[in-house]
Amino acid sequence: MIDIHGDISIPFLKKSRFTGSYLGMRYLLQKAEVVVEEAKGEEPEKTEQVIRAVIWPEPFNFEVTPDEKKHSRDFPFTQDGLWAAVDWLNEEHAAGHY
């Protein structure tokens, strides 16, 4: 089971990404911006920050693994969102979806 309590925090994710692996599955948690409302006329598009969790099979790192072998999900950029992302990582591993 992936348990990163005490190893990662929202302030950490504001500045850096977090990577790890667990029994054949590699994962990445990072801050991302998503568009929540397209630009209208002179109003700019509206974005929000999210935690993007990405998983893929070992043995390669994120950069060299083909995109078709990765899948991801976004979570709110909050402490609760962080723990929801960790729960998702564990669910995906248990289901063998990596």
C-alpha positions in Angstrom: 0.0 0.0 0.0 1.3 3.4 -0.9 1.5 5.6 2.2 3.2 8.9 1.7 1.9 10.7 4.8 4.7 12.8 6.1 6.6 12.6 2.8 4.6 15.1 0.8 2.6 18.3 1.3 0.8 20.9 -0.6 3.6 23.4 -0.2 6.0 20.8 -1.7 3.7 20.3 -4.7 3.6 24.0 -5.3 7.3 23.9 -6.1 8.1 20.4 -7.3 6.6 17.1 -8.4 6.7 13.9 -6.4 7.5 10.5 -8.0 7.6 7.0 -6.7 6.9 3.4 -7.5 5.1 0.5 -5.8 5.3 -3.2 -6.9 5.4 -2.6 -10.6 3.6 0.7 -10.8 5.2 4.0 -11.1 3.4 7.2 -10.2 3.8 11.0 -10.3 1.9 13.7 -8.4 2.3 17.3 -9.6 0.5 20.6 -9.7 -1.3 21.3 -13.0 -3.6 24.0 -14.3 -6.8 23.2 -16.0 -9.2 25.4 -17.9 -12.5 25.7 -16.2 -14.0 28.3 -18.5 -12.9 29.3 -22.0 -12.1 32.9 -22.9 -15.1 34.9 -23.9 -14.5 38.1 -25.9 -12.1 40.2 -23.9 -12.4 38.1 -20.8 -9.4 35.7 -20.3 -10.0 32.0 -19.7 -10.4 30.9 -16.1 -8.1 28.2 -14.8 -7.7 26.4 -11.5 -4.8 24.5 -10.0 -5.3 20.7 -9.5 -3.2 17.8 -8.3 -2.6 15.6 -11.3 -1.8 11.9 -10.4 -0.3 9.9 -13.2 0.5 6.1 -13.2 2.3 3.9 -15.7 4.0 0.5 -15.6 7.6 -0.1 -14.7 10.5 -0.1 -15.6 10.9 3.3 -17.3 10.6 6.8 -16.0 7.9 9.3 -16.9 9.8 11.0 -19.7 10.6 7.9 -21.7 7.3 6.0 -21.2 4.9 6.3 -24.1 1.8 8.4 -23.4 -0.5 5.6 -24.3 0.9 3.6 -21.3 0.1 6.4 -18.8 -3.2 7.4 -17.4 -4.1 10.1 -15.0 -6.8 11.8 -12.9 -7.0 15.3 -11.4 -7.9 16.1 -7.8 -8.5 19.4 -6.0 -5.3 21.2 -5.0 -6.0 20.8 -1.3 -4.8 18.5 1.5 -7.9 16.4 1.1 -7.3 16.3 -2.6 -3.8 15.0 -2.0 -5.1 12.1 0.2 -7.8 11.3 -2.4 -5.0 11.1 -5.0 -3.1 8.6 -2.8 -6.3 6.6 -2.4 -6.8 6.5 -6.1 -3.2 5.3 -6.6 -3.8 2.5 -4.2 -7.2 1.6 -5.9 -5.6 1.6 -9.4 -2.7 -0.6 -8.2 -5.1 -3.1 -6.5 -7.2 -3.2 -9.7 -4.0 -3.8 -11.8 -4.7 -0.7 -14.0 -1.1 0.2 -14.5 
